[in-house]
Amino acid sequence: MFTGIVETLGTISELRLDQGNLHITVSSPISHELKIDQSVAHNGVCLTVVGITDGTHTVTAIAETLNKTSLGRLNIGDLVNLERCMQMNARLDGHIVQGHVDQTAWCTNFRELDGSWEYTFQYDTTPGNVTVEKGSICVNGISLTVVNSKTNSFSVAIIPYTFEHTNLQQVREGSIVNLEFDIIGKYVARLMQR
């Protein structure tokens, strides 16, 4: 379980295909603190640490993960949002995040406002995912508040701290991002379908 509060940024230093798997090596300020078999969210995707070297760690994304997330689009030098799993005795500053990406979305609008930024994302409603005004959404592993909810799109407003300390600084119109919808909203939507 995660909170959607990004701990630090990592930089992709190596990508290696192995049959249907992608081994992703990340250089980050926390890599030396990680342990083998530890769960770490990478752009909101919960992945298991399988290797640690001097200042880097490696995780593996299987074909299922690559098909449902934006990880297959990573390039050397890209920034990734990193968050270690939540500690049960800590504050929940964001919202409950599982690290299980529901789907991807694409940025349809990016606006720099007076001291903040606004992003609009469009997504496929076929899986039944929904957003609600002032509800929670996880974009690339970042816990954010929905400010404009529509049938198949939503907007988020970004403060300078979030912009500077996450990879949203690289997201522009046409960028693909990972979405994890609010777990409570998903259960309510499923019950309503029944």
N, C-alpha and C positions, 0 to 999 in steps of 0.2 A: 504494500500500500504506500501511496505517496500523497503529497499535499499540493503539488503543482507550484511550489515555490522553488524556482530554479536556484540551485546551490552555486553553480559556476558554469562557465563556458569551457568547452573542450574544442580542440582542433583535430580534424580527421588527418591522420598522418600516413595511414596505409589502408587499402581496400584489397582484399584477396578473395576471389571466387574459388569455391571448392564444391564441385558438383552443383547442387541447387542452393548451397549456403553462401553467405557473404560474411567473411571475417573482417570486422571493423576495428582498426586500432586507433585509439584516441589519446592525444597528449593533453593533459589537464593538470591543474593544481592539486586535484585530489587523487590522481591515479596512484600515487605512492601509498595512500592510506587505505586503498581498497584491498579486498581479499578475494581469492579464487572462490567461485560459487556465490558471490554476493550479487544481489539484484540492484541494478542501477537503471534509472530512466534516461534514455537517450532520445531527445525530442519527443518525450512522452511515451516512448516504447520501453517497457520493462525488459531488460536483457541481462543475461547472466555473465559475469566476468569469468573468462576462461583462461586469461593470461595476463601477467603483469611483468613489465620490464622497467627500466630506468625512466620514470616519468610518463609512462604510457600504460594503458590497459587495453585488452582486446575482448570483444564480445562477438557473438555469432548470431546472425539473423537467418532463420530458415526461410524456405520459399514462401510459406504461408504468411510470415511477417513481411516479407518483401512485397507480396501481392497486395497487402492491406494497408501498408504505410508508405511514407515517402523515403524510407531508408535506402531503397534501391537507386535513388536519384543522387545520393551523396557523391561528392567529389573530394579529392585531396585538397586540404586547406579550408574546407567548409567548417563553419562553427556549428556545434551542437549544444543544446541545453542539457545539463546534467543535474540529476537529483538522486541522492541516495534514499533508500526506503525510510519511511517515517518511523520514529521511535515512539513507543506507546506512552512514554512519560513526557512527551513534548507537546507544545501547543500546536493546534491545527490551524495554521495561519491562512492557508488557501481553502481548499475543499477536498473531500475524499476522492482520490484519484487512484485507479487500479493499475495504470500503466498498460492497459489493454486498449489500444487504439481502435475506435469503431470504424473510422473511414478517413479518407483524405478530403480536403477541400481546396479550392483555389482562391487566391486573392483577386477580387474584382475591382477593388478601389483602395487607394492609399492616399491619405491626405495629411499633410503637415498642418497642424492648427497652431494657435498662439500658445506655445509652450507644451503641446502634447501632440499625439498622432492618433489618427483614426484609420482602422483597417476594416474592410468589408470582405467577408468570405462567403462563397456560394458552395453548397453541398447537395448531394443527391438524397432526396427524402425517401427513396424506395425502401431502405432498411427500417424506416419508421422513426428515425431519430428526430428530435425536436429541440428547439431552444425556447426560452421564455425571457421576457424582459426582466432585467436585473437578476437573472439566474446565472449559474456558474457554467463555464465551458473551459475545456482544457485545449489550448492550441500549442502544438509543439512542446507539450509538457508544462505549459505556463497556465496557472489558474487565473482566469480572467472573468470579468463580469460582462454579460451581454447588455448592450445599450440600445440595440435596435433589432428586434427579432421579427423576421418575416418567414414565409412558408419554407423557403429553401435557402435563406441567407440570414446573416446576422452581422452586426458590427461590434467592435470593441474599441474602447478608448485607452490609450497607452500613456502612462506618465513617463517623464524623462528617465527615472531610475530603471524602470522595466525595459525601456528602449535600449539603454546603454549596456545593461547587464544580461541581455538575452539575444538570441539570434533573430529576433524580430527586426533588428537593424538591417538585416539582409533581405527581408521579405518585401516584395513589391508586387505590382499587378502581374498576374500570371504565375506567381510562386505557388507551389503546392505545399500544404501543411498537413500535419496530423491532427485529427480531432478525437477527443474522448468526451462524450456527452455526460452530463451529470448522472451519476448512478441512481439517485432517487427518481429523477425524471424518467430514466429508462424503465425502471420497475413500474412506475405509475402508468406510463404509456403502454407497457405490455399488459397490465391488468385491464386497462380500458379497451384494448383490442379484444379481450376475451368477453 
